[in-house]
Structure formats: C-alpha cells, structure tokens
Amino acid sequence: MSAPMRAGRQRVAIGLGAAVVAVVASACFPPPPPPPPPPGPCGTSGASSQSASAGGNSAPLPPDAAAQKARDDAERSNVRTRENKIPLVTVEQAPNGRPEFNKTPVDNADEASQVARQQAQSGRVVAVEVASPVHADLVGPDPFRSQQWALDQVSYEQAWATGNTKGANVKVGVVDTGSTPTHPDLQGQVLDGHSFLNNGAESSSAIDDNGHGTHVSGIIAAVNNNATGVTGAAPDAKVLPVKVLDAKGQGFNSDVASGITWAVDNGAGVVNLSLGGPTNDEATCLAVHYAQQNDRVVVAAGGNTGQNGNAPSYPAALSQSSDGAEPIAVAATTNANPPGHPSYGTIGNYLDIAAPGGLPSGSSCGSSDPAASVESTWNDGGYCSIAGTSMATPYVSAAAALLRAAFPNCAASDVRARLLNTATDLGTPETFGSGEVDPNTAIAACP
C-alpha cells in the first residue's frame, strides 16, 4: 500500500509476510563464562573493558576533597548555562548503585566549592564535576529522502518472522529531544515520558520541539502496514521518551545521566542515546553502570567527528574504557553495495557495531537525494530525511528490542554479545566495529 508523503512523493509501507516461524523462547544463549573481577569506579582503572560486569559502588568523597574538586573544575571550565551560570553536578550513590544527580548552577568557583562541601557532608557524594555540552549526532540540516533503503539492507522484516515478534512488550527509552505521540505514524507507540529541561524544573512532558527525537522514535517503532508513511524496524516496541536536549538539539551530560536513570527506573529494556559530546563524565558513566546492574541494553551513537578531528564521542566511547561501563557504540553505514563508511563517521577502537546512517544531502526537507539519507517521522506530523550516527543507533536499538522480545529471559549482556557476534563483517573494526547489525541472524542463531 502507498501513502502520500510531503513534497508530493509516494512511500510504500512494507508489511510482514504471512509465513511465521515459531521459536522457543525459554532459552537463548549458552551460559556465559564466569564474570571477571569487578571494574574500578568510573574514571579510574579497573577490570577488562569488555567484561559483562556492571561494576560496584564508588567510594564517597570527603567534604574537603569534594570542595577542592568543585573549585578546580569550576576554575578550568568555560561551560555556562543560558543564565551564564556554571553547571555544577554532584552525584550521590545509593547502596543499590542508583546514582542521584544534584545539579546546582553557581556563579563562581568559590560558590561551587561551598556547595560541593555542603553536599558531601551526607557521606554519599561519589563524584563532583562541571556538566559538559552534548548534542544530537546528526549531520547537516533536515533533508528528506523517499525510500527506506535501510530495511532492504538489513534483515528486520525477516527477523520479525523468525522471532515471531516485532518487538512486543519491550520499551525503548529514547533519551533525546522528546517525541511526538500525535504523529500519525506514532499514535499508540509513544508512552508517557519525562523532561529534565524547563530551566531545571523536571516535567512529565517530553514533547519534541526539535524533531530529532521523533525521527529516532520512528526508526524504532513507527507503525507498519498502516497505509501511512514509514515503518519502524521494531514496530511493536514502545517508545519511552526522555527529553534531555532542547529545541536546538543541545543539552548537558548531567541531564543525559538523569535521563538514563529515569528510563531504567521506568522499565526501559533498551536505552537509546543518539547523542554525544567530547567529555567522559562520571555522572553518565555511573548512569550506564546503573543500567547494566539492572539488566538494560544501552546503545549510543559513535559520533560524527570523522571530518573534524575524529575525537571520540561520549557516552559511546565508554564502550572500551577501563571502568566497565559498556554501551553498544554504533558506527554508521551508507547504502552502497557492500555498505560503506560515511566520511563524517568517527573512527575509533571503541566502536562495537554498525547500522544504516546514510549520507547528508540537500539543504532542506524536500531538496535532498531521496536515496541517500534516512527517512523517518518528524515532529511537525510529516517526514524528514537526515543522516548521522544518530540514525544508525536506533537501528541497533530496534535489533536489541527484537531480541529481547523473542527471548525475554536473556540477559542484556547476552543480547549485546549476540548482536556483535552475528554482525556482517565489513572490514576494519575501527571503522565498522564487528560489522553491520544482522537481526535475523542474531535471532535465528539462538539455540
């Protein structure tokens, strides 16, 4: 069936075929080997970077040490909020590993020191730092495209049949700019969310005023076979929107950390982070640890700095750090045959896997090459085509959701291992990780 699209184009919605192969969901992968020793606290050396262990709690900072750290960081940092404040963050950790993030805008280093000292009197503060900027990992302005080549290149429809599921009963936490639940292709797909913006005041409204989060949501869970627009790669999964980026697609890593933790506490089996920044911060590291401790799959954009210094992007670059925090770091591929590496894509040994991210083209929606970028839902109720590791990341999150739906008893570490071990080899690991995601093989290879 076809449906009218913006700019007069037509789209074909791809439905699931009639053949369905039943799969036993009581078992998934062979028992994993014994876990290695627990890693050290975030920011310090510890166990092997690729352990399945989520790590333990960090030691609390004495008040004097917390005060000095806050002073030093505030004096060095040039980061400021819109109100020209220094975004000081202190992190407390509960006995169960759950991090609590205290975000206090301060005027100067003296005030930062005083605030950190006072908060550390509790004996629970394990980290003190100044928040760093993060941004959505897309490339260029908002060009369209007219076909979903990614669903031809990667075996999502086949995986629906093989696993007898399209992601049902799995929540995917989209930590981003929010989402648009009223979009015709997302109606019934977007759950009540949460915002960590609004000038520091938390809110239950996670409405997208940028478009990026809605685009990511559609890649994962747009309704399929409804004669409207596009189809999601895991169309029976539900999106749990968490707003941490503003209308410009910008925000702070401390809010990302809060967003990860909220998504975990509210039942997300997969957490999608189509964003990144240059700083390895303890708050986000602790939040990723918390997700791992609670058996959640965390997927993060590998970064778009390939033409701008090739700096690693965090939190994706935590994937091969020494502290044991291991999001699945995603590189982007193009629609070439075989799939290629887009020049914007960051190259690094922390990359784990690749997925369709496309190439930027055109200067605005409706003027792009219809075969280059990734088309998905937009917050104005229409569709837009953009490119970047932001787009590749939800394709991996969708694959993780399909695995979690087909094999609900499988641990997050098993899901990660299965996706990486069954990926299609494309060459250099520093460019593509273990290769392009192959959800059908990942499900079919499950014993």
C-alpha positions, -999 to 999 in steps of 0.1 A, spaced: 0 0 0 12 35 -6 5 67 12 10 104 2 42 120 15 54 155 18 67 172 -13 44 151 -35 63 118 -31 48 84 -26 60 59 0 54 21 1 47 7 36 64 -27 39 43 -53 58 52 -86 74 46 -117 51 23 -144 61 49 -170 69 58 -171 106 84 -194 121 78 -203 157 108 -200 180 111 -214 216 117 -185 239 126 -205 270 163 -205 262 186 -182 243 223 -184 245 248 -209 262 256 -199 298 281 -171 298 316 -177 313 322 -166 349 324 -128 351 358 -112 355 367 -91 386 345 -61 391 359 -29 374 370 1 393 349 32 398 341 54 369 371 74 359 397 50 373 414 19 361 398 -14 368 389 -47 351 389 -55 314 368 -31 293 347 -59 278 335 -76 309 298 -83 314 301 -70 350 283 -38 358 308 -28 384 303 -19 421 297 13 440 322 41 442 338 54 474 323 86 488 344 118 486 354 136 518 340 171 520 374 187 516 381 167 485 347 174 471 352 211 477 386 212 460 374 192 430 345 215 425 367 246 428 393 232 404 367 221 378 348 254 380 380 274 375 390 254 345 357 252 328 343 277 303 309 260 301 279 281 311 242 277 311 219 301 293 217 321 325 256 323 325 259 300 354 285 272 360 265 239 358 279 221 389 270 185 393 274 163 424 265 126 423 253 106 452 250 68 450 225 47 469 235 12 483 218 -5 453 240 15 429 214 40 418 230 74 411 213 106 422 223 138 403 223 171 421 226 199 395 234 233 411 241 263 388 267 285 406 282 319 399 319 312 406 345 287 419 340 298 455 303 290 454 310 257 436 334 247 464 309 257 491 280 238 475 301 206 470 314 207 506 279 211 520 265 183 498 294 159 506 286 162 543 260 135 536 287 109 531 271 98 498 287 120 472 309 99 449 316 124 421 318 162 416 322 178 381 310 206 359 285 194 333 296 193 296 276 200 265 261 172 245 242 174 212 222 153 188 245 132 165 231 141 131 247 155 100 237 187 82 203 203 80 170 185 76 170 169 41 143 143 31 146 111 13 118 90 -3 126 54 5 137 32 34 167 16 20 179 5 54 151 -20 57 162 -36 24 199 -36 35 193 -50 70 171 -80 78 144 -66 101 113 -80 83 129 -114 82 137 -112 119 100 -104 126 91 -138 111 120 -157 125 114 -145 161 76 -144 158 77 -108 172 81 -73 161 94 -61 195 62 -65 215 64 -59 253 97 -41 250 101 -4 260 129 15 243 140 46 263 147 73 237 169 98 256 168 127 232 147 158 224 114 141 233 89 126 209 56 134 192 29 110 203 3 126 180 22 118 148 0 96 125 28 70 123 35 70 161 0 70 176 -2 44 203 36 39 201 48 67 225 43 62 262 42 90 288 77 104 292 97 128 313 117 160 307 148 172 325 147 206 309 124 235 316 150 256 333 159 229 357 124 220 367 115 184 358 83 177 340 62 148 328 60 164 293 85 151 268 70 168 237 96 172 209 102 208 199 132 199 177 123 168 156 154 147 162 138 125 190 107 120 169 129 109 140 147 84 162 114 72 176 100 65 141 131 45 131 124 22 160 87 20 163 67 37 135 35 17 129 39 -7 99 14 -17 74 -10 11 82 -10 28 48 8 58 63 43 69 59 72 48 71 76 16 91 97 10 122 124 -16 125 107 -29 157 71 -16 151 55 -34 181 80 -19 206 70 11 226 90 44 229 96 58 263 106 94 256 130 112 279 137 148 270 173 159 277 180 181 247 164 214 239 148 228 207 183 233 192 193 197 199 217 207 227 219 200 264 242 188 292 256 154 300 242 156 336 207 156 322 216 127 299 227 108 331 194 116 348 175 105 316 193 71 315 185 65 352 148 76 348 144 53 317 158 23 337 135 31 367 105 32 344 110 -1 326 130 5 295 146 -27 284 167 -8 258 181 27 262 188 46 230 214 75 231 215 92 197 237 120 211 272 126 223 298 150 234 336 152 239 337 147 276 340 114 296 319 124 327 314 104 358 277 111 360 269 94 327 293 66 335 275 59 368 242 60 350 253 35 324 266 13 352 232 15 369 215 5 336 239 -26 334 233 -35 370 196 -36 362 200 -57 330 193 -30 305 209 -27 270 224 8 264 231 18 228 250 50 219 259 70 188 295 65 178 299 101 167 302 123 136 337 138 140 353 120 111 358 152 92 365 173 123 394 159 142 379 124 148 376 130 185 358 102 204 322 107 214 309 100 249 290 81 262 297 57 232 334 58 239 328 44 273 324 11 254 361 3 257 371 22 288 387 6 318 357 12 341 334 -15 328 306 8 315 298 -7 282 272 9 259 270 -6 224 288 20 204 273 24 169 290 35 136 271 45 105 270 28 71 259 40 37 236 23 12 264 12 -11 269 -24 -20 287 -35 1 278 -9 27 304 19 30 317 42 56 304 78 55 332 104 58 315 121 88 317 89 109 341 89 138 367 61 136 379 45 168 386 13 186 356 18 209 331 12 181 312 -21 185 288 -24 156 275 -5 125 240 2 111 225 24 84 231 61 90 232 74 54 248 104 38 238 140 42 224 156 11 204 187 1 198 218 21 163 214 34 134 189 37 123 181 1 155 190 -16 177 160 -7 187 130 -27 159 105 -19 183 75 -18 210 89 5 197 97 39 174 80 65 137 90 63 116 89 94 88 107 113 92 144 122 77 165 150 55 185 126 35 154 117 53 148 85 86 131 75 121 142 71 154 127 59 186 132 78 219 113 83 243 105 111 252 80 137 220 93 155 201 74 128 223 43 130 218 40 167 181 33 168 185 6 142 207 -12 167 183 -4 195 155 -19 174 175 -51 168 181 -53 206 143 -49 212 136 -77 187 160 -100 206 146 -90 240 110 -96 228 119 -130 212 140 -142 242 127 -123 273 148 -144 297 181 -134 280 204 -110 299 214 -77 284 250 -89 282 238 -119 261 218 -96 238 249 -74 233 271 -105 226 246 -119 202 243 -87 182 281 -83 179 289 -119 172 264 -122 143 271 -88 126 281 -89 90 318 -82 87 325 -51 67 363 -47 73 383 -26 97 369 -28 133 380 8 140 355 18 112 327 -7 115 332 -24 148 322 -61 144 302 -52 113 267 -42 102 239 -54 125 220 -85 113 189 -90 135 176 -120 116 209 -140 121 210 -129 157 176 -144 164 180 -174 141 213 -184 157 198 -185 192 197 -222 203 
